[in-house]
Amino acid sequence: MNPDKQIIINSLLARVNDSPYVIVIDYTGLTVPQFSELRNRLGDNGATCTVAKNSYMRKALAEAGLPDVGADLVGQTAFVTGNAEVFSAAKVLKNFEKEFKKPEMKIGILGEDVLDNAKLKAIADIPSREAVLSQLLGLINEPATRIARILLEKFDPEREHFKSGDAEASADAEAPAEAPAEETPAAE
């Protein structure tokens, strides 16, 4: 094999081995500015987009021991890898496709699993780890927050009834006085 080709394959192999996922996209029809914008958005989310010959990537995936997706490596394909979560890269690709009608996610490899377009879009809808953790923290803190609010309302030193020293007397003073019973006219 040509040494230059082997250098490219080794570079692709290093990217594949360093990434927990590989997403194959069809970038047919993207303009150069759009492709640059896609790369920037992916880069902001810890992913990179690499264009390589399909035969080189097929060889790199085989050397990495990943599932064979050779049937899907046709046409103008680019490969998204990264060191961050797959959710963020899939979300960027899905949103970019929604905005520009391109590129199309063809297939993905996550660990040993092969994911089709529908599964990749479903992954894109999953919130990030930080969002899930903040939701979980909110659920954990909710009961304590409710108790604190109730106690604050009941024993707040800024409230009128607490200042008077006698909460019950204060409550009675705030209640409207009963209207006197109407006198009925005496029968004549």
Secondary structure by P-SEA (a helix, b strand, c coil): ccaaaaaaaaaaaaaaaaccbbbbbbcccccaaaaaaaaaaaaaacbbbbbccaaaaaaaaaaacccccccccccbbbbbbccccaaaaaaaaaaaaaacccccccccccccccccaaaaaaaaacccaaaaaaaaaaaaaaaaaaaaaaaaaaccccccccccccaaaaaaaacccccccccccccc
